[in-house]
Amino acid sequence: MTDATPAAPTRNLLIDTLRAFALIGVYMVHMFEQYEIYWAAPKENLTHTIFTTFFMGKAFSLLTLCFGLSFFLLMDKADRRGTDFSGRFAWRMVVLALIGLAHSLVYRGDILMVLAPLGLVLIPFHRVNGKVILAVAAVLLAQPWLLFQIASAASGAAWANQPPHHYGDTGPAFYRTAPLGQMLVWNVWQGQSFKWWFFIETGRIFQILALFLVGLCLGRAGVFDAPERYAPQRRGALLALIAIALACHFGAEPLAALAPDAAAAPMARKLVGTLLGGWFDVALMGVYVLLITELYMGPLRAPLERLAPMGRMTLTFYVLQSLIWVPIFYGFGLGAWKWLPQGTALGLGLGFLVVQGVVATLWFKRFHYGPLEWVWRAATYGTTKVPFLKRA
């Protein structure tokens, strides 16, 4: 790895805006969940319906799509310099995993430790034909393993009807009262194992890989570099994704009813719900991306670009949010899960987002990168000469 010391990159404000929406969505889901404690005793109310329908899974999917897009931007920039960034990108994932490891001790739901190792899968796809990449992504999104498990469960196979490991997750109840030391130790292994079982058993692993590849293809096609060129395709795709999202959402219950009931096959209908829920998440996320792009190309470009600085500090804010709110909600800290109403918490979350937006805007008047973004980039290149402070 002999790349020269990198200069501060030029920015695509539409991509930064999409990253900001991903950050905002993930953060508001965390606030709704009280950083997972909510799931110890969930309440089927309007707030629950809104967040589980319109935000959960969709914001995460957008974050994953942006990850694949970022991979393309890094690799393409290196190609233009005449260098191969593959080894450097692999090391970049190692650094990200280390950041995620430290973060996951405080918040076991950390996603960095999942994205980093899976990100290595992107490297061999960098020079693969786009049609092949999209075909692989389509197969992954189809969730062949879940389809096989559904068929096996419906036929009565004992292995397919076993309750998933993540159903036994004791984390949300544990975090209510656990002292700090016990929580840190528990998060090293038990907390991580439940998280990984969730990603494996729900097919999220394959969904992540598929969205990585879709993001790579969108970057390669220049969809966000020259969005005006893709207006007809964008609007056609928007209608198609709306139709798919509606079909998955309203068709889930009728399709599940076709499977044997819980007495004959305990997991069959639940697995159908998991499959269609994943497809719904991806389709609705696609709707959001296309709508944001459409609005960005229209009269709302200026206000949307005000979010772009937040998108440039996604890593810093993602970690900072946990460091602030986990001690507020969890039992080792203020234990706010007991006395802070969910609506109030969401209102505080929105206020905190405004603060982050102001901080990010002011920050980039003086600095090229967010604090953790600079650390990540400096560690990637093995030098502290990465530009940080802007010249007056």
C-alpha positions as CSV (number, residue, x, y, z in Angstrom):
1,M,0.0,0.0,0.0
2,T,1.9,3.0,-1.3
3,D,-0.8,5.6,-1.8
4,A,0.2,9.2,-1.3
5,T,-1.1,11.2,1.6
6,P,-4.8,11.9,0.6
7,A,-6.1,15.4,0.0
8,A,-9.5,16.4,1.4
9,P,-12.1,15.0,-1.0
10,T,-14.6,17.0,-3.0
11,R,-18.2,16.3,-1.8
12,N,-21.3,15.1,-3.6
13,L,-24.0,16.9,-1.5
14,L,-26.8,14.7,-2.6
15,I,-24.9,11.6,-1.3
16,D,-24.1,13.4,1.9
17,T,-27.8,14.3,2.3
18,L,-28.8,10.7,1.8
19,R,-26.3,9.7,4.5
20,A,-27.8,12.3,6.8
21,F,-31.3,10.8,6.3
22,A,-29.8,7.4,7.2
23,L,-28.2,8.8,10.3
24,I,-31.4,10.6,11.3
25,G,-33.6,7.5,10.8
26,V,-31.3,5.1,12.7
27,Y,-31.0,7.6,15.6
28,M,-34.7,8.1,15.9
29,V,-35.3,4.4,15.9
30,H,-32.8,4.1,18.7
31,M,-34.6,6.8,20.7
32,F,-37.9,4.9,20.1
33,E,-36.3,1.7,21.3
34,Q,-34.6,3.4,24.3
35,Y,-31.5,1.8,22.8
36,E,-33.2,-1.7,22.9
37,I,-34.7,-1.6,26.4
38,Y,-38.1,-0.9,24.9
39,W,-38.3,-4.5,23.6
40,A,-38.3,-5.9,27.2
41,A,-42.0,-4.7,27.3
42,P,-43.1,-3.3,23.9
43,K,-46.5,-1.5,23.6
44,E,-48.7,-1.9,20.6
45,N,-49.7,1.7,20.2
46,L,-49.7,4.2,17.4
47,T,-46.0,5.2,17.9
48,H,-45.0,1.5,17.8
49,T,-46.9,1.1,14.5
50,I,-45.4,4.2,12.9
51,F,-41.8,3.4,13.8
52,T,-42.0,-0.3,13.0
53,T,-43.7,0.4,9.7
54,F,-41.9,3.4,8.3
55,F,-38.5,3.6,10.0
56,M,-37.2,0.3,11.5
57,G,-35.2,-1.6,8.9
58,K,-35.6,1.2,6.3
59,A,-33.0,3.6,7.9
60,F,-30.6,0.7,8.4
61,S,-31.1,-0.4,4.8
62,L,-30.3,3.2,3.6
63,L,-27.2,3.2,5.7
64,T,-26.1,-0.1,4.1
65,L,-26.8,1.2,0.6
66,C,-24.7,4.3,1.3
67,F,-21.9,2.0,2.5
68,G,-21.7,0.2,-0.9
69,L,-21.9,3.6,-2.6
70,S,-18.9,4.8,-0.5
71,F,-16.9,1.7,-1.5
72,F,-17.3,2.6,-5.1
73,L,-16.3,6.2,-4.5
74,L,-13.1,5.2,-2.7
75,M,-12.2,2.6,-5.3
76,D,-13.0,4.8,-8.3
77,K,-11.0,7.7,-6.9
78,A,-8.0,5.4,-6.5
79,D,-8.4,4.1,-10.0
80,R,-8.3,7.6,-11.3
81,R,-5.0,8.1,-9.6
82,G,-3.7,4.9,-11.1
83,T,-3.6,3.0,-7.8
84,D,-5.3,-0.1,-6.4
85,F,-7.2,0.6,-3.2
86,S,-8.2,-3.0,-2.4
87,G,-5.6,-3.6,0.3
88,R,-6.1,-0.2,1.8
89,F,-9.9,-0.8,1.8
90,A,-9.4,-4.1,3.6
91,W,-7.3,-2.3,6.3
92,R,-10.0,0.4,6.4
93,M,-12.5,-2.3,7.4
94,V,-10.2,-3.6,10.1
95,V,-10.0,-0.1,11.6
96,L,-13.8,0.3,11.4
97,A,-14.3,-3.0,13.1
98,L,-12.0,-1.9,15.9
99,I,-14.0,1.3,16.3
100,G,-17.1,-0.8,16.3
101,L,-15.7,-3.2,18.9
102,A,-15.1,-0.3,21.3
103,H,-18.5,1.1,20.6
104,S,-20.2,-2.2,21.1
105,L,-19.0,-2.4,24.7
106,V,-21.4,0.5,25.4
107,Y,-24.1,-0.3,22.9
108,R,-24.2,-3.9,21.8
109,G,-26.5,-3.0,18.9
110,D,-23.5,-1.3,17.2
111,I,-23.7,-2.0,13.4
112,L,-20.1,-1.2,12.6
113,M,-18.9,-4.6,13.7
114,V,-21.4,-6.1,11.2
115,L,-20.7,-3.8,8.2
116,A,-16.9,-4.0,8.5
117,P,-16.3,-7.7,8.0
118,L,-19.1,-7.9,5.4
119,G,-17.6,-5.0,3.6
120,L,-14.6,-7.2,2.7
121,V,-16.9,-9.1,0.3
122,L,-17.2,-6.0,-1.8
123,I,-13.5,-6.0,-2.9
124,P,-13.7,-8.8,-5.5
125,F,-16.8,-7.3,-7.0
126,H,-15.1,-4.0,-7.9
127,R,-14.3,-4.9,-11.5
128,V,-17.1,-7.4,-12.1
129,N,-19.6,-6.7,-14.8
130,G,-22.5,-4.6,-13.6
131,K,-25.1,-7.1,-14.8
132,V,-23.4,-9.9,-12.9
133,I,-23.4,-7.8,-9.8
134,L,-27.1,-7.0,-10.0
135,A,-27.9,-10.7,-10.7
136,V,-26.0,-11.7,-7.5
137,A,-27.8,-8.9,-5.6
138,A,-31.2,-10.1,-6.8
139,V,-30.4,-13.7,-5.7
140,L,-29.3,-12.4,-2.3
141,L,-32.4,-10.2,-1.9
142,A,-34.6,-13.2,-2.9
143,Q,-33.4,-14.9,0.4
144,P,-33.1,-18.4,-1.0
145,W,-32.2,-19.8,2.4
146,L,-35.3,-18.3,4.0
147,L,-37.4,-19.7,1.2
148,F,-36.0,-23.1,1.7
149,Q,-36.6,-22.9,5.5
150,I,-40.2,-21.8,4.9
151,A,-40.8,-24.8,2.6
152,S,-39.1,-27.1,5.2
153,A,-41.1,-25.7,8.1
154,A,-44.3,-26.0,6.1
155,S,-43.5,-29.6,5.4
156,G,-43.0,-30.3,9.1
157,A,-39.2,-30.5,9.3
158,A,-38.2,-30.3,12.9
159,W,-35.0,-28.3,12.4
160,A,-36.9,-25.5,10.5
161,N,-39.6,-25.2,13.2
162,Q,-37.2,-24.7,16.0
163,P,-37.5,-21.2,17.6
164,P,-34.6,-18.9,16.4
165,H,-31.8,-18.3,18.8
166,H,-32.5,-14.5,18.8
167,Y,-36.0,-15.1,20.2
168,G,-34.2,-15.8,23.6
169,D,-32.5,-12.5,23.7
170,T,-32.3,-11.3,27.3
171,G,-30.5,-8.1,26.6
172,P,-33.4,-5.6,26.8
173,A,-34.4,-6.8,30.3
174,F,-30.8,-7.1,31.4
175,Y,-29.9,-3.5,30.5
176,R,-32.7,-2.2,32.7
177,T,-30.8,-2.9,35.9
178,A,-27.3,-4.2,35.0
179,P,-24.4,-2.3,36.7
180,L,-21.8,-0.8,34.3
181,G,-19.2,-3.5,34.8
182,Q,-21.6,-6.4,34.3
183,M,-23.0,-4.7,31.1
184,L,-19.5,-4.2,29.6
185,V,-18.6,-7.9,30.2
186,W,-22.0,-9.1,29.0
187,N,-21.6,-7.1,25.8
188,V,-18.3,-8.8,24.9
189,W,-19.9,-12.1,24.1
190,Q,-23.6,-12.7,25.0
191,G,-24.8,-9.4,23.6
192,Q,-22.9,-9.9,20.4
193,S,-24.0,-13.5,19.9
194,F,-27.7,-12.5,20.1
195,K,-27.1,-9.7,17.7
196,W,-25.4,-11.9,15.2
197,W,-28.0,-14.6,15.5
198,F,-30.6,-12.0,14.6
199,F,-28.7,-10.9,11.5
200,I,-28.2,-14.5,10.4
201,E,-31.7,-15.9,11.2
202,T,-33.7,-13.1,9.7
203,G,-31.7,-13.0,6.5
204,R,-30.3,-9.6,7.2
205,I,-26.8,-10.8,6.3
206,F,-27.8,-11.4,2.7
207,Q,-29.8,-8.2,2.6
208,I,-26.7,-6.2,3.7
209,L,-24.6,-7.9,1.0
210,A,-27.2,-7.2,-1.6
211,L,-27.6,-3.6,-0.8
212,F,-23.8,-3.2,-0.7
213,L,-23.8,-4.4,-4.3
214,V,-26.7,-2.2,-5.3
215,G,-24.9,0.8,-3.9
216,L,-21.8,-0.2,-5.9
217,C,-23.8,-0.3,-9.1
218,L,-25.6,3.0,-8.4
219,G,-22.2,4.6,-7.9
220,R,-20.8,3.1,-11.0
221,A,-23.7,4.3,-13.1
222,G,-23.4,7.8,-11.7
223,V,-27.0,7.9,-10.6
224,F,-26.2,10.5,-7.9
225,D,-23.5,12.3,-9.9
226,A,-25.9,13.3,-12.6
227,P,-29.4,12.6,-11.3
228,E,-31.0,14.8,-14.0
229,R,-30.1,12.2,-16.6
230,Y,-32.0,9.5,-14.8
231,A,-35.4,11.3,-14.2
232,P,-37.5,8.9,-16.4
233,Q,-35.9,5.8,-14.9
234,R,-36.1,7.2,-11.4
235,R,-39.9,7.9,-11.7
236,G,-40.6,4.5,-13.2
237,A,-38.6,2.8,-10.4
238,L,-40.4,4.8,-7.8
239,L,-43.8,3.5,-9.0
240,A,-42.5,0.0,-9.2
241,L,-41.1,0.1,-5.6
242,I,-44.3,1.6,-4.2
243,A,-46.2,-1.3,-5.8
244,I,-43.8,-3.8,-4.3
245,A,-43.9,-2.2,-0.9
246,L,-47.7,-2.2,-0.8
247,A,-47.8,-5.8,-2.0
248,C,-45.4,-7.0,0.7
249,H,-47.1,-5.0,3.5
250,F,-50.7,-5.9,2.7
251,G,-50.0,-9.3,1.3
252,A,-47.9,-10.6,4.2
253,E,-50.9,-11.7,6.3
254,P,-52.9,-13.4,3.5
255,L,-49.7,-15.2,2.3
256,A,-48.8,-16.3,5.8
257,A,-52.3,-17.7,6.2
258,L,-51.6,-20.1,3.3
259,A,-48.9,-21.8,5.4
260,P,-49.8,-24.4,8.1
261,D,-50.8,-23.0,11.4
262,A,-48.7,-23.0,14.5
263,A,-50.0,-26.3,15.7
264,A,-48.7,-28.1,12.6
265,A,-45.7,-25.9,11.8
266,P,-44.8,-23.4,14.5
267,M,-42.4,-21.3,12.4
268,A,-43.9,-21.4,8.9
269,R,-46.1,-18.3,9.2
270,K,-43.5,-16.4,11.2
271,L,-40.8,-17.1,8.6
272,V,-43.2,-15.8,5.8
273,G,-43.6,-12.6,7.8
274,T,-39.8,-12.3,8.2
275,L,-39.3,-12.8,4.4
276,L,-41.9,-10.3,3.3
277,G,-40.9,-7.9,6.0
278,G,-37.4,-7.8,4.7
279,W,-38.6,-7.2,1.1
280,F,-40.9,-4.4,2.4
281,D,-38.0,-2.7,4.2
282,V,-35.8,-2.7,1.1
283,A,-38.7,-1.5,-1.2
284,L,-39.7,1.3,1.1
285,M,-36.1,2.4,1.6
286,G,-35.9,2.6,-2.2
287,V,-39.0,4.7,-2.3
288,Y,-37.4,7.1,0.3
289,V,-34.2,7.4,-1.7
290,L,-36.0,8.2,-5.0
291,L,-38.3,10.7,-3.3
292,I,-35.4,12.4,-1.6
293,T,-33.6,12.6,-4.9
294,E,-36.7,13.9,-6.7
295,L,-37.2,16.6,-4.1
296,Y,-33.5,17.4,-4.2
297,M,-33.7,18.0,-7.9
298,G,-36.7,20.2,-7.5
299,P,-37.6,23.1,-5.2
300,L,-36.3,21.6,-1.9
301,R,-32.6,21.4,-2.9
302,A,-31.4,24.2,-0.7
303,P,-33.1,23.1,2.5
304,L,-32.1,19.5,1.9
305,E,-28.5,20.5,1.5
306,R,-28.6,21.9,5.0
307,L,-28.5,18.3,6.2
308,A,-25.4,17.4,4.2
309,P,-22.9,18.4,6.9
310,M,-24.6,15.8,9.2
311,G,-24.0,13.2,6.5
312,R,-20.3,14.1,6.5
313,M,-20.2,13.3,10.2
314,T,-22.2,10.0,10.2
315,L,-19.6,8.0,12.0
316,T,-18.9,10.6,14.7
317,F,-22.6,11.3,15.4
318,Y,-23.5,7.6,15.3
319,V,-21.0,6.8,18.1
320,L,-21.6,10.0,20.0
321,Q,-25.4,9.4,20.2
322,S,-24.8,6.1,22.0
323,L,-22.3,7.5,24.4
324,I,-24.8,10.2,25.4
325,W,-28.1,8.3,25.4
326,V,-27.2,4.8,26.6
327,P,-26.1,6.2,30.1
328,I,-29.4,8.2,30.2
329,F,-31.7,5.2,29.4
330,Y,-29.8,2.3,31.0
331,G,-29.9,1.1,34.6
332,F,-26.2,1.8,35.3
333,G,-26.9,5.5,34.6
334,L,-30.1,7.6,35.0
335,G,-32.4,4.7,34.3
336,A,-34.7,7.0,32.2
337,W,-36.5,4.0,30.7
338,K,-38.5,4.0,33.9
339,W,-39.5,7.7,34.0
340,L,-39.0,9.3,30.6
341,P,-42.2,9.0,28.5
342,Q,-41.5,7.7,25.0
343,G,-43.1,10.8,23.4
344,T,-40.9,13.1,25.4
345,A,-37.8,11.0,24.5
346,L,-38.6,11.3,20.8
347,G,-39.1,15.1,21.2
348,L,-35.7,15.3,22.9
349,G,-34.3,13.2,20.1
350,L,-35.6,15.7,17.5
351,G,-34.1,18.6,19.4
352,F,-30.8,16.8,19.7
353,L,-30.8,16.3,15.9
354,V,-31.2,20.1,15.4
355,V,-28.2,20.6,17.7
356,Q,-26.2,18.1,15.6
357,G,-27.1,19.9,12.4
358,V,-25.9,23.2,13.8
359,V,-22.7,21.7,15.2
360,A,-22.0,20.0,11.9
361,T,-22.5,23.1,9.9
362,L,-20.2,25.2,12.2
363,W,-17.7,22.4,12.4
364,F,-17.1,22.2,8.6
365,K,-16.4,25.9,8.4
366,R,-13.1,25.1,10.1
367,F,-12.4,21.4,9.6
368,H,-12.3,19.0,6.6
369,Y,-13.6,16.0,8.5
370,G,-15.5,15.0,11.6
371,P,-13.3,13.8,14.5
372,L,-13.9,10.1,14.1
373,E,-13.9,10.4,10.3
374,W,-10.4,12.0,10.5
375,V,-9.2,9.2,12.8
376,W,-10.6,6.6,10.5
377,R,-9.0,8.2,7.4
378,A,-5.7,8.8,9.1
379,A,-5.6,5.2,10.3
380,T,-6.5,4.0,6.8
381,Y,-3.5,5.7,5.3
382,G,-1.2,5.3,8.3
383,T,-0.4,9.0,8.5
384,T,-1.5,12.0,10.6
385,K,-0.8,14.2,7.5
386,V,-4.4,13.8,6.4
387,P,-5.7,17.5,6.3
388,F,-7.9,18.3,9.2
389,L,-8.0,22.0,10.0
390,K,-8.9,24.3,7.1
391,R,-6.5,27.1,6.3
392,A,-7.8,30.6,7.1
